[in-house]
Amino acid sequence: QVQLVESGGGLVQAGGSLRLSCAASGSIFSINSMGWSRQAPGKQRGFVASITSGGTTNYADSAKGRFTISRDNAKNTMYLQMNNLKPEDTAVYFCFARSSGPRPDWGQGTQVTVSS
């Protein structure tokens, strides 16, 4: 099992930037890919971005051109750099890790609020 702890959320004005971090511990050797999902009030959790152990990235259409996912394997940490934030980006952002098990591991979430 992998334990995940997010940080870096907060309140920012529209057009601003934030960088989220996700620190992984536990069975990190088993991780195939990591990523971010988000959940806005009253909405289902949705995919934002992911990165494989080989560095291949994937983004939701809403994130392309504004968000950048990266990972520092030496620090067992993944990042999400979010630029040009919009009010519709307001959500709780969750880090996830996919290993060989049937379900991904999730972090506890970090709140991102973008004011207009």
N, C-alpha and C positions, 0 to 999 in steps of 0.2 A: 504494500500500500504506500501511496505517496501523500505526504502532507504538504499543503500549499497555503501560503500566507500572502495576501495582497496588501499593497500599500500605495500611497500616492494620489488617492482620490481627494476631492475637495470642491470648492466653489470657484468658478472662473467666469469671466464675462465672455460673451459671444466673440469669436475671433481669437480667443486666447488659446493657450496650450497647457497640457498636463502630460506627465509621464507616469504611467502605472508600472509597478514592479510586482513580480510574483516569485517568491522564494520557495524553492522546493527542497524537501528533505525526505528521508525514508528510503524507499526502494527506487531511487532515481535512476539506477542503471537499467531499469525495466521500461523507462519512458520512451515511447516511439514518437509522440508528438505532444505539443502543448499549445494552448491557445486561450482566447478570451471570448466570453459571451457576455451579453448584457440583458438586463430586464428592467424595463420602465414600468411605472405604476399602472396596473390594470392590463398589462401586456404579457405575452409569453416571452420566455427567455429566448434570445436569438443569437446566432453566431456573428462574431465580429472579425476574428482573424485567427490564424493558426500557423505554426511553424514546426517542421519535422526535425528529427535529430540530425538530418543531413542539411538542414537550412532552407528547405523548400517552403515558401510562404503562400498563404491563401487568404484572401480578404473578401468580406461581404462588399457588395456594390456601394453601400453607404460609407464604407471605410476607405475605399480606394482613393488614392491621391491625397488623403489627409492623415491617415494613421499608418504607422510603421511598427511592425512587430520584429523583435530581435531577441536573442538569447546569449547569455554569457555562461558557457558550460563550466568554466573554472569557478564561477560563483554560484552555480546551480540556480540561476535567476533568469527570468524572462521579463521583457519589457514591452510596453505598448506606448509609443510616442504618439500623442494625439494633438494635431495642429488644426487651426481654423475651426475650433469647436463651435457647434450650433446648439441652440436650446433643445432640439430634438435628440441630441446625444445624451441628455440627462437620463441617468439610469444607474442601477447598481451593476458594477462590472465584476464578473466572476472569472477567475483563472481556472483552467482545467488541464488535466494531464491524462493522456491515453497510453495505457500500457497493454499487457497481454490479457488482462482481465476483461470481462464482458461489459463493464461500465467504467466511464472515466472517473477520476478523482476530482473533487471540486474544492476550491477555497471558500472562505466565508463571505467574500464580496467586499467591494469598496465603493462608496457612493461618489458619483460624479454629478455635479449640478452645474449647468450652464445657464447663466442669466442673460436675458435679452437687453 
